[in-house]
């Protein structure tokens, strides 16, 4: 787990840099899907390995099934990124990211709100 946390931490700096570049070029005020597509392209250009919308095993009282999970990005299987474009990040947004982190057993997550004038003000880092 320590190795995963170190990898996630290292990727977090690269992912934040990519998100800042997208925000620098596109600015605030667009819809989330535009930022997601631009971020995907930025990751391709920077060789940041990302996945989207995974099939996740869910266990409930001994019943196990797979369900698609619509998380925004999973970086190198260790870091979850959740994008928002909202006036204010709510506790529910953080809870959503924490739930994804618990389900996927990932040590680190970043909640990135592209609605901010300066993107660094819209980044929340969560750990399990």
N, CA, C and O atoms as CSV, one atom per row, in Angstrom:
chain,resi,resn,atom,element,x,y,z
A,1,UNK,N,N,0.829,-1.209,0.000
A,1,UNK,CA,C,0.000,0.000,0.000
A,1,UNK,C,C,0.864,1.260,0.000
A,1,UNK,O,O,0.506,2.264,-0.615
A,2,UNK,N,N,2.018,1.200,0.702
A,2,UNK,CA,C,2.893,2.367,0.736
A,2,UNK,C,C,3.393,2.695,-0.664
A,2,UNK,O,O,3.460,3.860,-1.054
A,3,UNK,N,N,3.745,1.652,-1.419
A,3,UNK,CA,C,4.217,1.862,-2.790
A,3,UNK,C,C,3.127,2.506,-3.652
A,3,UNK,O,O,3.411,3.402,-4.446
A,4,UNK,N,N,1.877,2.046,-3.494
A,4,UNK,CA,C,0.757,2.628,-4.250
A,4,UNK,C,C,0.563,4.097,-3.885
A,4,UNK,O,O,0.313,4.929,-4.757
A,5,UNK,N,N,0.678,4.411,-2.601
A,5,UNK,CA,C,0.503,5.789,-2.145
A,5,UNK,C,C,1.595,6.688,-2.737
A,5,UNK,O,O,1.316,7.816,-3.141
A,6,UNK,N,N,2.819,6.197,-2.787
A,6,UNK,CA,C,3.921,6.973,-3.369
A,6,UNK,C,C,3.699,7.199,-4.866
A,6,UNK,O,O,3.922,8.297,-5.375
A,7,UNK,N,N,3.257,6.148,-5.566
A,7,UNK,CA,C,2.957,6.289,-6.997
A,7,UNK,C,C,1.827,7.288,-7.216
A,7,UNK,O,O,1.905,8.149,-8.093
A,8,UNK,N,N,0.777,7.163,-6.411
A,8,UNK,CA,C,-0.368,8.072,-6.537
A,8,UNK,C,C,0.074,9.510,-6.300
A,8,UNK,O,O,-0.336,10.416,-7.025
A,9,UNK,N,N,0.902,9.719,-5.297
A,9,UNK,CA,C,1.391,11.059,-4.990
A,9,UNK,C,C,2.200,11.622,-6.156
A,9,UNK,O,O,2.021,12.780,-6.534
A,10,UNK,N,N,3.084,10.811,-6.723
A,10,UNK,CA,C,3.891,11.265,-7.866
A,10,UNK,C,C,2.998,11.623,-9.055
A,10,UNK,O,O,3.200,12.655,-9.694
A,11,UNK,N,N,2.008,10.769,-9.353
A,11,UNK,CA,C,1.094,11.052,-10.465
A,11,UNK,C,C,0.242,12.282,-10.198
A,11,UNK,O,O,-0.136,12.990,-11.131
A,12,UNK,N,N,-0.065,12.546,-8.922
A,12,UNK,CA,C,-0.937,13.678,-8.611
A,12,UNK,C,C,-0.325,14.996,-9.092
A,12,UNK,O,O,-1.041,15.867,-9.585
A,13,UNK,N,N,0.984,15.145,-8.952
A,13,UNK,CA,C,1.630,16.379,-9.408
A,13,UNK,C,C,1.549,16.513,-10.930
A,13,UNK,O,O,1.321,17.604,-11.451
A,14,UNK,N,N,1.737,15.404,-11.632
A,14,UNK,CA,C,1.647,15.441,-13.096
A,14,UNK,C,C,0.213,15.698,-13.561
A,14,UNK,O,O,-0.011,16.439,-14.519
A,15,UNK,N,N,-0.758,15.083,-12.878
A,15,UNK,CA,C,-2.168,15.281,-13.239
A,15,UNK,C,C,-2.595,16.715,-12.960
A,15,UNK,O,O,-3.325,17.309,-13.754
A,16,UNK,N,N,-2.151,17.276,-11.847
A,16,UNK,CA,C,-2.483,18.675,-11.538
A,16,UNK,C,C,-1.876,19.593,-12.590
A,16,UNK,O,O,-2.525,20.539,-13.036
A,17,UNK,N,N,-0.650,19.327,-12.987
A,17,UNK,CA,C,-0.019,20.127,-14.034
A,17,UNK,C,C,-0.803,20.075,-15.337
A,17,UNK,O,O,-0.971,21.094,-16.007
A,18,UNK,N,N,-1.282,18.886,-15.695
A,18,UNK,CA,C,-2.080,18.742,-16.917
A,18,UNK,C,C,-3.405,19.494,-16.790
A,18,UNK,O,O,-3.842,20.148,-17.737
A,19,UNK,N,N,-4.041,19.402,-15.631
A,19,UNK,CA,C,-5.314,20.109,-15.414
A,19,UNK,C,C,-5.105,21.621,-15.459
A,19,UNK,O,O,-5.928,22.345,-16.020
A,20,UNK,N,N,-4.030,22.090,-14.884
A,20,UNK,CA,C,-3.732,23.531,-14.914
A,20,UNK,C,C,-3.511,23.997,-16.351
A,20,UNK,O,O,-3.942,25.089,-16.722
A,21,UNK,N,N,-2.852,23.189,-17.147
A,21,UNK,CA,C,-2.635,23.549,-18.556
A,21,UNK,C,C,-3.969,23.645,-19.303
A,21,UNK,O,O,-4.179,24.572,-20.086
A,22,UNK,N,N,-4.856,22.697,-19.064
A,22,UNK,CA,C,-6.187,22.742,-19.699
A,22,UNK,C,C,-6.918,24.007,-19.265
A,22,UNK,O,O,-7.495,24.709,-20.095
A,23,UNK,N,N,-6.895,24.296,-17.983
A,23,UNK,CA,C,-7.590,25.470,-17.456
A,23,UNK,C,C,-6.952,26.761,-17.978
A,23,UNK,O,O,-7.657,27.728,-18.264
A,24,UNK,N,N,-5.631,26.780,-18.101
A,24,UNK,CA,C,-4.929,27.968,-18.618
A,24,UNK,C,C,-5.369,28.271,-20.053
A,24,UNK,O,O,-5.569,29.429,-20.419
A,25,UNK,N,N,-5.515,27.228,-20.849
A,25,UNK,CA,C,-5.886,27.416,-22.254
A,25,UNK,C,C,-7.380,27.683,-22.418
A,25,UNK,O,O,-7.769,28.580,-23.166
A,26,UNK,N,N,-8.219,26.913,-21.725
A,26,UNK,CA,C,-9.675,26.999,-21.918
A,26,UNK,C,C,-10.355,27.999,-20.987
A,26,UNK,O,O,-11.395,28.556,-21.338
A,27,UNK,N,N,-9.780,28.235,-19.798
A,27,UNK,CA,C,-10.383,29.167,-18.852
A,27,UNK,C,C,-11.576,28.565,-18.127
A,27,UNK,O,O,-11.998,27.452,-18.441
A,28,UNK,N,N,-12.125,29.297,-17.156
A,28,UNK,CA,C,-13.294,28.813,-16.412
A,28,UNK,C,C,-14.580,29.030,-17.210
A,28,UNK,O,O,-14.605,29.814,-18.159
A,29,UNK,N,N,-15.641,28.332,-16.818
A,29,UNK,CA,C,-16.958,28.617,-17.370
A,29,UNK,C,C,-17.476,27.641,-18.400
A,29,UNK,O,O,-18.600,27.800,-18.876
A,30,UNK,N,N,-16.692,26.629,-18.764
A,30,UNK,CA,C,-17.166,25.640,-19.733
A,30,UNK,C,C,-17.843,24.483,-19.005
A,30,UNK,O,O,-17.876,24.454,-17.774
A,31,UNK,N,N,-18.377,23.540,-19.757
A,31,UNK,CA,C,-19.004,22.375,-19.137
A,31,UNK,C,C,-17.951,21.289,-18.888
A,31,UNK,O,O,-16.894,21.261,-19.519
A,32,UNK,N,N,-18.272,20.412,-17.960
A,32,UNK,CA,C,-17.320,19.394,-17.519
A,32,UNK,C,C,-16.813,18.513,-18.654
A,32,UNK,O,O,-15.632,18.168,-18.683
A,33,UNK,N,N,-17.678,18.148,-19.579
A,33,UNK,CA,C,-17.266,17.244,-20.663
A,33,UNK,C,C,-16.160,17.852,-21.529
A,33,UNK,O,O,-15.312,17.123,-22.043
A,34,UNK,N,N,-16.159,19.160,-21.695
A,34,UNK,CA,C,-15.104,19.814,-22.475
A,34,UNK,C,C,-13.772,19.698,-21.742
A,34,UNK,O,O,-12.754,19.354,-22.343
A,35,UNK,N,N,-13.782,19.985,-20.446
A,35,UNK,CA,C,-12.543,19.848,-19.667
A,35,UNK,C,C,-12.044,18.408,-19.683
A,35,UNK,O,O,-10.841,18.169,-19.782
A,36,UNK,N,N,-12.959,17.452,-19.586
A,36,UNK,CA,C,-12.572,16.045,-19.582
A,36,UNK,C,C,-11.898,15.648,-20.891
A,36,UNK,O,O,-10.871,14.968,-20.882
A,37,UNK,N,N,-12.468,16.069,-22.007
A,37,UNK,CA,C,-11.873,15.729,-23.307
A,37,UNK,C,C,-10.515,16.408,-23.485
A,37,UNK,O,O,-9.578,15.802,-24.005
A,38,UNK,N,N,-10.414,17.641,-23.061
A,38,UNK,CA,C,-9.133,18.354,-23.158
A,38,UNK,C,C,-8.100,17.719,-22.227
A,38,UNK,O,O,-6.930,17.595,-22.589
A,39,UNK,N,N,-8.529,17.318,-21.034
A,39,UNK,CA,C,-7.621,16.678,-20.089
A,39,UNK,C,C,-7.138,15.334,-20.645
A,39,UNK,O,O,-5.959,14.998,-20.522
A,40,UNK,N,N,-8.035,14.577,-21.246
A,40,UNK,CA,C,-7.656,13.303,-21.866
A,40,UNK,C,C,-6.563,13.534,-22.909
A,40,UNK,O,O,-5.580,12.794,-22.959
A,41,UNK,N,N,-6.740,14.560,-23.736
A,41,UNK,CA,C,-5.735,14.892,-24.760
A,41,UNK,C,C,-4.416,15.305,-24.114
A,41,UNK,O,O,-3.344,14.902,-24.565
A,42,UNK,N,N,-4.496,16.102,-23.068
A,42,UNK,CA,C,-3.278,16.552,-22.372
A,42,UNK,C,C,-2.545,15.352,-21.772
A,42,UNK,O,O,-1.316,15.298,-21.801
A,43,UNK,N,N,-3.289,14.399,-21.235
A,43,UNK,CA,C,-2.664,13.180,-20.689
A,43,UNK,C,C,-2.002,12.367,-21.787
A,43,UNK,O,O,-0.914,11.824,-21.591
A,44,UNK,N,N,-2.653,12.280,-22.944
A,44,UNK,CA,C,-2.041,11.579,-24.078
A,44,UNK,C,C,-0.719,12.233,-24.464
A,44,UNK,O,O,0.278,11.548,-24.695
A,45,UNK,N,N,-0.717,13.562,-24.531
A,45,UNK,CA,C,0.490,14.295,-24.906
A,45,UNK,C,C,1.606,14.131,-23.877
A,45,UNK,O,O,2.785,14.141,-24.231
A,46,UNK,N,N,1.237,13.979,-22.606
A,46,UNK,CA,C,2.225,13.874,-21.521
A,46,UNK,C,C,2.504,12.428,-21.104
A,46,UNK,O,O,3.234,12.183,-20.144
A,47,UNK,N,N,1.923,11.480,-21.828
A,47,UNK,CA,C,2.087,10.050,-21.509
A,47,UNK,C,C,1.654,9.719,-20.077
A,47,UNK,O,O,2.311,8.944,-19.382
A,48,UNK,N,N,0.546,10.314,-19.654
A,48,UNK,CA,C,-0.051,10.005,-18.356
A,48,UNK,C,C,-1.108,8.924,-18.607
A,48,UNK,O,O,-2.080,9.170,-19.320
A,49,UNK,N,N,-0.928,7.728,-18.026
A,49,UNK,CA,C,-1.869,6.631,-18.294
A,49,UNK,C,C,-3.184,6.811,-17.534
A,49,UNK,O,O,-3.207,6.752,-16.305
A,50,UNK,N,N,-4.268,7.027,-18.263
A,50,UNK,CA,C,-5.579,7.227,-17.632
A,50,UNK,C,C,-6.612,6.264,-18.198
A,50,UNK,O,O,-6.531,5.833,-19.348
A,51,UNK,N,N,-7.590,5.940,-17.348
A,51,UNK,CA,C,-8.752,5.149,-17.736
A,51,UNK,C,C,-9.996,5.900,-17.328
A,51,UNK,O,O,-9.958,6.762,-16.450
A,52,UNK,N,N,-11.105,5.565,-17.974
A,52,UNK,CA,C,-12.395,6.161,-17.641
A,52,UNK,C,C,-13.446,5.069,-17.559
A,52,UNK,O,O,-13.305,4.010,-18.171
A,53,UNK,N,N,-14.495,5.332,-16.804
A,53,UNK,CA,C,-15.673,4.451,-16.706
A,53,UNK,C,C,-15.300,2.973,-16.643
A,53,UNK,O,O,-15.244,2.296,-17.669
A,54,UNK,N,N,-15.049,2.482,-15.443
A,54,UNK,CA,C,-14.615,1.110,-15.224
A,54,UNK,C,C,-15.765,0.210,-14.792
A,54,UNK,O,O,-16.749,0.671,-14.213
A,55,UNK,N,N,-15.625,-1.078,-15.081
A,55,UNK,CA,C,-16.515,-2.070,-14.492
A,55,UNK,C,C,-15.923,-2.414,-13.136
A,55,UNK,O,O,-14.765,-2.821,-13.044
A,56,UNK,N,N,-16.715,-2.251,-12.084
A,56,UNK,CA,C,-16.224,-2.414,-10.723
A,56,UNK,C,C,-17.009,-3.511,-10.017
A,56,UNK,O,O,-18.239,-3.529,-10.067
A,57,UNK,N,N,-16.295,-4.436,-9.356
A,57,UNK,CA,C,-17.024,-5.419,-8.554
A,57,UNK,C,C,-17.587,-4.761,-7.293
A,57,UNK,O,O,-16.865,-4.104,-6.543
A,58,UNK,N,N,-18.854,-4.944,-7.082
A,58,UNK,CA,C,-19.548,-4.418,-5.906
A,58,UNK,C,C,-19.973,-5.611,-5.058
A,58,UNK,O,O,-20.524,-6.584,-5.574
A,59,UNK,N,N,-19.712,-5.531,-3.750
A,59,UNK,CA,C,-20.117,-6.597,-2.844
A,59,UNK,C,C,-21.126,-6.017,-1.864
A,59,UNK,O,O,-20.892,-4.982,-1.239
A,60,UNK,N,N,-22.254,-6.708,-1.745
A,60,UNK,CA,C,-23.275,-6.291,-0.786
A,60,UNK,C,C,-23.793,-7.532,-0.077
A,60,UNK,O,O,-24.495,-8.351,-0.669
A,61,UNK,N,N,-23.442,-7.661,1.188
A,61,UNK,CA,C,-23.916,-8.766,2.032
A,61,UNK,C,C,-23.745,-10.126,1.345
A,61,UNK,O,O,-24.671,-10.937,1.306
A,62,UNK,N,N,-22.555,-10.354,0.811
A,62,UNK,CA,C,-22.244,-11.627,0.178
A,62,UNK,C,C,-22.627,-11.718,-1.290
A,62,UNK,O,O,-22.259,-12.683,-1.960
A,63,UNK,N,N,-23.346,-10.755,-1.796
A,63,UNK,CA,C,-23.743,-10.720,-3.213
A,63,UNK,C,C,-22.738,-9.850,-3.951
A,63,UNK,O,O,-22.548,-8.681,-3.614
A,64,UNK,N,N,-22.094,-10.430,-4.964
A,64,UNK,CA,C,-21.076,-9.703,-5.729
A,64,UNK,C,C,-21.554,-9.565,-7.173
A,64,UNK,O,O,-21.991,-10.536,-7.792
A,65,UNK,N,N,-21.465,-8.349,-7.694
A,65,UNK,CA,C,-21.839,-8.095,-9.082
A,65,UNK,C,C,-20.938,-6.997,-9.633
A,65,UNK,O,O,-20.331,-6.242,-8.873
A,66,UNK,N,N,-20.855,-6.913,-10.943
A,66,UNK,CA,C,-20.066,-5.849,-11.563
A,66,UNK,C,C,-20.997,-4.779,-12.102
A,66,UNK,O,O,-22.060,-5.068,-12.652
A,67,UNK,N,N,-20.578,-3.560,-11.933
A,67,UNK,CA,C,-21.375,-2.413,-12.366
A,67,UNK,C,C,-20.428,-1.368,-12.931
A,67,UNK,O,O,-19.339,-1.169,-12.391
A,68,UNK,N,N,-20.824,-0.691,-14.018
A,68,UNK,CA,C,-19.965,0.386,-14.520
A,68,UNK,C,C,-19.938,1.552,-13.535
A,68,UNK,O,O,-20.980,1.967,-13.028
A,69,UNK,N,N,-18.767,2.065,-13.274
A,69,UNK,CA,C,-18.594,3.205,-12.379
A,69,UNK,C,C,-18.139,4.379,-13.223
A,69,UNK,O,O,-17.140,4.281,-13.936
A,70,UNK,N,N,-18.855,5.480,-13.151
A,70,UNK,CA,C,-18.599,6.615,-14.026
A,70,UNK,C,C,-17.675,7.632,-13.366
A,70,UNK,O,O,-17.971,8.827,-13.327
A,71,UNK,N,N,-16.542,7.135,-12.844
A,71,UNK,CA,C,-15.582,8.088,-12.313
A,71,UNK,C,C,-14.928,8.800,-13.495
A,71,UNK,O,O,-14.890,8.264,-14.602
A,72,UNK,N,N,-14.421,9.989,-13.264
A,72,UNK,CA,C,-13.874,10.767,-14.369
A,72,UNK,C,C,-12.568,10.178,-14.892
A,72,UNK,O,O,-12.456,9.895,-16.085
A,73,UNK,N,N,-11.582,9.989,-14.020
A,73,UNK,CA,C,-10.305,9.435,-14.467
A,73,UNK,C,C,-9.664,8.592,-13.369
A,73,UNK,O,O,-9.756,8.910,-12.183
A,74,UNK,N,N,-9.018,7.517,-13.789
A,74,UNK,CA,C,-8.167,6.717,-12.922
A,74,UNK,C,C,-6.777,6.755,-13.550
A,74,UNK,O,O,-6.591,6.321,-14.687
A,75,UNK,N,N,-5.803,7.275,-12.804
A,75,UNK,CA,C,-4.442,7.435,-13.308
A,75,UNK,C,C,-3.586,6.277,-12.799
A,75,UNK,O,O,-3.446,6.077,-11.593
A,76,UNK,N,N,-3.018,5.522,-13.732
A,76,UNK,CA,C,-2.081,4.434,-13.441
A,76,UNK,C,C,-2.588,3.498,-12.344
A,76,UNK,O,O,-1.797,2.958,-11.570
A,77,UNK,N,N,-3.879,3.310,-12.281
A,77,UNK,CA,C,-4.517,2.392,-11.343
A,77,UNK,C,C,-4.280,2.740,-9.870
A,77,UNK,O,O,-4.449,1.883,-9.003
A,78,UNK,N,N,-3.887,4.000,-9.573
A,78,UNK,CA,C,-3.634,4.376,-8.175
A,78,UNK,C,C,-4.246,5.711,-7.752
A,78,UNK,O,O,-4.372,5.972,-6.556
A,79,UNK,N,N,-4.625,6.548,-8.694
A,79,UNK,CA,C,-5.093,7.908,-8.386
A,79,UNK,C,C,-6.419,8.170,-9.090
A,79,UNK,O,O,-6.525,8.017,-10.307
A,80,UNK,N,N,-7.428,8.565,-8.317
A,80,UNK,CA,C,-8.734,8.889,-8.887
A,80,UNK,C,C,-8.874,10.400,-9.005
A,80,UNK,O,O,-8.569,11.140,-8.069
A,81,UNK,N,N,-9.340,10.849,-10.171
A,81,UNK,CA,C,-9.616,12.264,-10.400
A,81,UNK,C,C,-11.107,12.431,-10.635
A,81,UNK,O,O,-11.699,11.727,-11.453
A,82,UNK,N,N,-11.698,13.347,-9.929
A,82,UNK,CA,C,-13.116,13.678,-10.119
A,82,UNK,C,C,-13.194,15.151,-10.474
A,82,UNK,O,O,-12.746,16.007,-9.710
A,83,UNK,N,N,-13.765,15.445,-11.637
A,83,UNK,CA,C,-13.884,16.820,-12.113
A,83,UNK,C,C,-15.262,17.373,-11.778
A,83,UNK,O,O,-16.266,16.661,-11.821
A,84,UNK,N,N,-15.285,18.649,-11.446
A,84,UNK,CA,C,-16.533,19.380,-11.231
A,84,UNK,C,C,-16.405,20.748,-11.888
A,84,UNK,O,O,-15.304,21.260,-12.092
A,85,UNK,N,N,-17.540,21.318,-12.210
A,85,UNK,CA,C,-17.627,22.709,-12.659
A,85,UNK,C,C,-18.808,23.284,-11.889
A,85,UNK,O,O,-19.931,23.353,-12.386
A,86,UNK,N,N,-18.513,23.696,-10.651
A,86,UNK,CA,C,-19.571,24.141,-9.748
A,86,UNK,C,C,-19.149,25.428,-9.046
A,86,UNK,O,O,-17.962,25.710,-8.880
A,87,UNK,N,N,-20.142,26.188,-8.646
A,87,UNK,CA,C,-19.909,27.430,-7.901
A,87,UNK,C,C,-19.195,27.145,-6.575
A,87,UNK,O,O,-18.297,27.877,-6.160
A,88,UNK,N,N,-19.628,26.049,-5.921
A,88,UNK,CA,C,-19.071,25.692,-4.618
A,88,UNK,C,C,-18.978,24.179,-4.508
A,88,UNK,O,O,-19.941,23.470,-4.800
A,89,UNK,N,N,-17.822,23.685,-4.087
A,89,UNK,CA,C,-17.664,22.257,-3.834
A,89,UNK,C,C,-18.402,21.928,-2.540
A,89,UNK,O,O,-18.155,22.536,-1.498
A,90,UNK,N,N,-19.301,20.968,-2.622
A,90,UNK,CA,C,-20.130,20.570,-1.485
A,90,UNK,C,C,-19.563,19.319,-0.812
A,90,UNK,O,O,-18.795,18.581,-1.429
A,91,UNK,N,N,-19.929,19.080,0.431
A,91,UNK,CA,C,-19.509,17.839,1.090
A,91,UNK,C,C,-19.899,16.588,0.290
A,91,UNK,O,O,-19.181,15.588,0.319
A,92,UNK,N,N,-21.024,16.640,-0.417
A,92,UNK,CA,C,-21.466,15.520,-1.242
A,92,UNK,C,C,-20.447,15.188,-2.331
A,92,UNK,O,O,-20.233,14.014,-2.635
A,93,UNK,N,N,-19.818,16.203,-2.921
A,93,UNK,CA,C,-18.812,15.974,-3.959
A,93,UNK,C,C,-17.612,15.225,-3.382
A,93,UNK,O,O,-17.081,14.309,-4.010
A,94,UNK,N,N,-17.193,15.619,-2.192
A,94,UNK,CA,C,-16.075,14.942,-1.521
A,94,UNK,C,C,-16.473,13.519,-1.139
A,94,UNK,O,O,-15.676,12.590,-1.275
A,95,UNK,N,N,-17.694,13.350,-0.666
A,95,UNK,CA,C,-18.181,12.018,-0.290
A,95,UNK,C,C,-18.209,11.088,-1.501
A,95,UNK,O,O,-17.880,9.908,-1.385
A,96,UNK,N,N,-18.600,11.613,-2.657
A,96,UNK,CA,C,-18.627,10.818,-3.885
A,96,UNK,C,C,-17.222,10.305,-4.208
A,96,UNK,O,O,-17.043,9.124,-4.504
A,97,UNK,N,N,-16.230,11.191,-4.152
A,97,UNK,CA,C,-14.859,10.791,-4.436
A,97,UNK,C,C,-14.373,9.760,-3.409
A,97,UNK,O,O,-13.740,8.772,-3.781
A,98,UNK,N,N,-14.660,9.979,-2.141
A,98,UNK,CA,C,-14.252,9.019,-1.109
A,98,UNK,C,C,-14.901,7.646,-1.333
A,98,UNK,O,O,-14.266,6.617,-1.104
A,99,UNK,N,N,-16.148,7.630,-1.774
A,99,UNK,CA,C,-16.827,6.367,-2.070
A,99,UNK,C,C,-16.126,5.645,-3.206
A,99,UNK,O,O,-15.898,4.438,-3.125
A,100,UNK,N,N,-15.781,6.367,-4.265
A,100,UNK,CA,C,-15.034,5.762,-5.375
A,100,UNK,C,C,-13.700,5.203,-4.881
A,100,UNK,O,O,-13.299,4.105,-5.267
A,101,UNK,N,N,-13.022,5.959,-4.032
A,101,UNK,CA,C,-11.724,5.520,-3.511
A,101,UNK,C,C,-11.872,4.241,-2.690
A,101,UNK,O,O,-11.049,3.333,-2.810
A,102,UNK,N,N,-12.903,4.161,-1.862
A,102,UNK,CA,C,-13.137,2.965,-1.050
A,102,UNK,C,C,-13.489,1.760,-1.925
A,102,UNK,O,O,-12.948,0.671,-1.735
A,103,UNK,N,N,-14.403,1.963,-2.889
A,103,UNK,CA,C,-14.818,0.866,-3.766
A,103,UNK,C,C,-13.642,0.301,-4.553
A,103,UNK,O,O,-13.511,-0.914,-4.701
A,104,UNK,N,N,-12.798,1.180,-5.052
A,104,UNK,CA,C,-11.678,0.755,-5.887
A,104,UNK,C,C,-10.401,0.501,-5.090
A,104,UNK,O,O,-9.393,0.056,-5.640
A,105,UNK,N,N,-10.456,0.792,-3.775
A,105,UNK,CA,C,-9.297,0.602,-2.894
A,105,UNK,C,C,-8.078,1.385,-3.399
A,105,UNK,O,O,-6.981,0.845,-3.536
A,106,UNK,N,N,-8.309,2.671,-3.669
A,106,UNK,CA,C,-7.241,3.553,-4.144
A,106,UNK,C,C,-6.881,4.534,-3.029
A,106,UNK,O,O,-7.767,5.029,-2.333
A,107,UNK,N,N,-5.591,4.817,-2.856
A,107,UNK,CA,C,-5.145,5.599,-1.703
A,107,UNK,C,C,-5.344,7.109,-1.804
A,107,UNK,O,O,-5.355,7.800,-0.785
A,108,UNK,N,N,-5.501,7.625,-3.021
A,108,UNK,CA,C,-5.496,9.077,-3.193
A,108,UNK,C,C,-6.501,9.494,-4.251
A,108,UNK,O,O,-6.683,8.811,-5.260
A,109,UNK,N,N,-7.151,10.624,-4.008
A,109,UNK,CA,C,-8.084,11.178,-4.977
A,109,UNK,C,C,-7.965,12.692,-5.025
A,109,UNK,O,O,-7.685,13.341,-4.018
A,110,UNK,N,N,-8.181,13.238,-6.207
A,110,UNK,CA,C,-8.188,14.690,-6.386
A,110,UNK,C,C,-9.548,15.110,-6.912
A,110,UNK,O,O,-10.033,14.570,-7.905
A,111,UNK,N,N,-10.155,16.069,-6.246
A,111,UNK,CA,C,-11.389,16.701,-6.701
A,111,UNK,C,C,-10.968,18.023,-7.314
A,111,UNK,O,O,-10.420,18.886,-6.628
A,112,UNK,N,N,-11.224,18.182,-8.610
A,112,UNK,CA,C,-10.761,19.376,-9.323
A,112,UNK,C,C,-11.969,20.138,-9.842
A,112,UNK,O,O,-12.719,19.640,-10.681
A,113,UNK,N,N,-12.149,21.364,-9.329
A,113,UNK,CA,C,-13.263,22.220,-9.732
A,113,UNK,C,C,-12.754,23.255,-10.744
A,113,UNK,O,O,-12.042,24.193,-10.383
A,114,UNK,N,N,-13.124,23.073,-11.991
A,114,UNK,CA,C,-12.674,23.957,-13.059
A,114,UNK,C,C,-13.398,25.298,-13.077
A,114,UNK,O,O,-13.104,26.141,-13.924
A,115,UNK,N,N,-14.333,25.512,-12.165
A,115,UNK,CA,C,-15.088,26.767,-12.140
A,115,UNK,C,C,-14.284,27.928,-11.532
A,115,UNK,O,O,-14.684,29.086,-11.654
A,116,UNK,N,N,-13.170,27.627,-10.887
A,116,UNK,CA,C,-12.361,28.648,-10.224
A,116,UNK,C,C,-11.599,29.515,-11.228
A,116,UNK,O,O,-11.236,29.050,-12.308
A,117,UNK,N,N,-11.360,30.773,-10.864
A,117,UNK,CA,C,-10.541,31.650,-11.701
A,117,UNK,C,C,-9.092,31.170,-11.735
A,117,UNK,O,O,-8.444,31.207,-12.781
A,118,UNK,N,N,-8.591,30.723,-10.595
A,118,UNK,CA,C,-7.255,30.141,-10.486
A,118,UNK,C,C,-7.460,28.681,-10.085
A,118,UNK,O,O,-7.966,28.403,-8.998
A,119,UNK,N,N,-7.074,27.756,-10.947
A,119,UNK,CA,C,-7.428,26.354,-10.729
A,119,UNK,C,C,-6.887,25.795,-9.423
A,119,UNK,O,O,-7.544,24.958,-8.805
A,120,UNK,N,N,-5.716,26.227,-8.984
A,120,UNK,CA,C,-5.163,25.672,-7.740
A,120,UNK,C,C,-6.104,25.899,-6.557
A,120,UNK,O,O,-6.060,25.148,-5.582
A,121,UNK,N,N,-6.951,26.923,-6.631
A,121,UNK,CA,C,-7.939,27.167,-5.583
A,121,UNK,C,C,-9.089,26.163,-5.615
A,121,UNK,O,O,-9.864,26.071,-4.663
A,122,UNK,N,N,-9.196,25.421,-6.700
A,122,UNK,CA,C,-10.281,24.458,-6.847
A,122,UNK,C,C,-9.852,23.007,-6.704
A,122,UNK,O,O,-10.600,22.104,-7.081
A,123,UNK,N,N,-8.655,22.764,-6.162
A,123,UNK,CA,C,-8.156,21.392,-6.030
A,123,UNK,C,C,-8.243,20.944,-4.580
A,123,UNK,O,O,-7.714,21.595,-3.679
A,124,UNK,N,N,-8.917,19.825,-4.373
A,124,UNK,CA,C,-9.023,19.212,-3.050
A,124,UNK,C,C,-8.389,17.832,-3.121
A,124,UNK,O,O,-8.717,17.034,-3.999
A,125,UNK,N,N,-7.493,17.561,-2.210
A,125,UNK,CA,C,-6.775,16.285,-2.156
A,125,UNK,C,C,-7.364,15.448,-1.018
A,125,UNK,O,O,-7.437,15.912,0.120
A,126,UNK,N,N,-7.784,14.218,-1.322
A,126,UNK,CA,C,-8.363,13.322,-0.313
A,126,UNK,C,C,-7.568,12.026,-0.250
A,126,UNK,O,O,-7.157,11.493,-1.281
A,127,UNK,N,N,-7.353,11.524,0.954
A,127,UNK,CA,C,-6.650,10.259,1.135
A,127,UNK,C,C,-7.501,9.332,2.002
A,127,UNK,O,O,-8.309,9.776,2.818
A,128,UNK,N,N,-7.293,8.038,1.798
A,128,UNK,CA,C,-7.961,7.048,2.654
A,128,UNK,C,C,-7.079,6.758,3.842
A,128,UNK,O,O,-7.442,5.950,4.697
